[in-house]
Amino acid sequence: MKEKTIIRWGKYRWPIEGFFKTAKHQFSLHRFGQKTLLGVYRWLILSFLSYMLAYWVYLHNSNFDDLDWYDSAQKALVLLLPHILLLSLLKKLKLLNPWFYEHGLELCLVRCKM
């Protein structure tokens, strides 16, 4: 192999290595097992979603000076987790509507902006 080929491949490899290091350490994905093909697929999907959410938060904050993956991941967690938990709770309450009616109760959900 020629020296230029090795250098070119090395330049392509470093961003990929950086992605895997970020995915494992900043998003705590080093805890997921990757022993089966399905486990590898799940890990890749979770890594991609974590990466995209953190990058979206980074772009949303309009702070283009320095990209800190840990900070972006923490902000994504703070911004998105309450919404996900609230939507999950509302879905469960909607499923309980027939039970409320059986017991003479009515569940009324009203949206408000904060």
C-alpha positions as CSV (number, residue, x, y, z in Angstrom):
1,M,0.0,0.0,0.0
2,K,1.2,3.5,-0.8
3,E,1.8,6.1,1.8
4,K,-0.7,8.5,0.3
5,T,-3.4,5.9,0.4
6,I,-2.8,5.1,4.1
7,I,-2.9,8.8,4.9
8,R,-6.1,9.3,3.0
9,W,-7.8,6.4,4.7
10,G,-6.6,7.6,8.0
11,K,-8.3,11.0,7.4
12,Y,-11.6,9.3,6.7
13,R,-11.3,7.1,9.7
14,W,-10.8,9.8,12.4
15,P,-14.2,11.4,12.1
16,I,-15.8,8.0,12.4
17,E,-13.7,7.2,15.5
18,G,-14.7,10.5,16.9
19,F,-18.4,9.7,16.4
20,F,-18.0,6.3,18.1
21,K,-16.1,7.9,21.1
22,T,-18.8,10.5,21.4
23,A,-21.6,8.0,21.1
24,K,-20.1,5.8,23.8
25,H,-19.0,8.3,26.4
26,Q,-21.2,11.4,26.0
27,F,-24.5,9.6,25.4
28,S,-23.8,6.6,27.7
29,L,-24.2,4.1,25.0
30,H,-21.2,2.0,26.1
31,R,-23.7,0.2,28.4
32,F,-25.6,-1.5,25.5
33,G,-24.5,-4.9,24.5
34,Q,-23.4,-5.4,20.9
35,K,-22.9,-9.2,20.9
36,T,-25.6,-10.0,18.3
37,L,-26.5,-8.4,14.9
38,L,-29.7,-7.1,16.4
39,G,-27.8,-5.5,19.3
40,V,-25.5,-3.8,16.8
41,Y,-28.5,-2.5,14.8
42,R,-30.1,-1.2,18.0
43,W,-26.9,0.4,19.1
44,L,-26.5,2.2,15.8
45,I,-30.0,3.5,15.8
46,L,-29.7,4.8,19.3
47,S,-26.4,6.3,18.5
48,F,-27.8,8.0,15.4
49,L,-30.8,9.4,17.3
50,S,-28.7,10.6,20.2
51,Y,-26.3,12.3,17.8
52,M,-29.1,14.0,15.8
53,L,-31.0,15.2,18.9
54,A,-27.9,16.7,20.4
55,Y,-26.9,18.3,17.1
56,W,-30.4,19.7,16.7
57,V,-30.2,21.3,20.1
58,Y,-26.8,22.7,19.2
59,L,-28.2,24.3,16.1
60,H,-31.3,25.4,17.9
61,N,-29.3,27.3,20.5
62,S,-27.5,29.3,17.8
63,N,-24.2,29.0,19.6
64,F,-21.9,28.1,16.8
65,D,-18.7,29.0,18.6
66,D,-17.8,25.7,20.1
67,L,-19.6,22.3,19.8
68,D,-19.6,20.5,23.1
69,W,-21.3,17.2,22.7
70,Y,-21.8,16.6,26.4
71,D,-23.4,20.0,26.9
72,S,-25.6,19.5,23.8
73,A,-26.7,16.0,25.1
74,Q,-27.6,17.4,28.5
75,K,-29.6,20.2,26.9
76,A,-31.4,17.7,24.7
77,L,-32.3,15.6,27.7
78,V,-33.6,18.6,29.6
79,L,-35.6,19.9,26.7
80,L,-37.1,16.7,25.3
81,L,-37.5,14.3,28.2
82,P,-40.3,16.2,30.0
83,H,-42.3,16.3,26.7
84,I,-41.8,12.6,26.1
85,L,-42.9,11.8,29.7
86,L,-45.9,14.1,29.4
87,L,-47.0,12.6,26.1
88,S,-46.7,9.1,27.6
89,L,-48.7,10.1,30.6
90,L,-51.5,11.7,28.5
91,K,-51.7,8.5,26.3
92,K,-52.1,6.4,29.4
93,L,-54.8,8.7,30.8
94,K,-56.6,8.6,27.5
95,L,-56.7,4.8,27.7
96,L,-58.2,5.0,31.2
97,N,-61.1,7.2,30.0
98,P,-63.6,4.3,29.8
99,W,-62.7,3.3,33.4
100,F,-63.4,6.9,34.5
101,Y,-66.8,6.9,32.8
102,E,-67.7,3.6,34.5
103,H,-67.1,5.2,37.9
104,G,-69.0,8.4,37.1
105,L,-66.0,10.5,36.5
106,E,-65.1,12.6,33.5
107,L,-61.5,13.3,32.6
108,C,-61.0,16.7,30.8
109,L,-57.6,17.6,29.6
110,V,-57.0,21.3,28.8
111,R,-53.8,22.6,27.2
112,C,-52.1,25.6,28.6
113,K,-48.9,27.4,27.5
114,M,-46.3,28.2,30.1
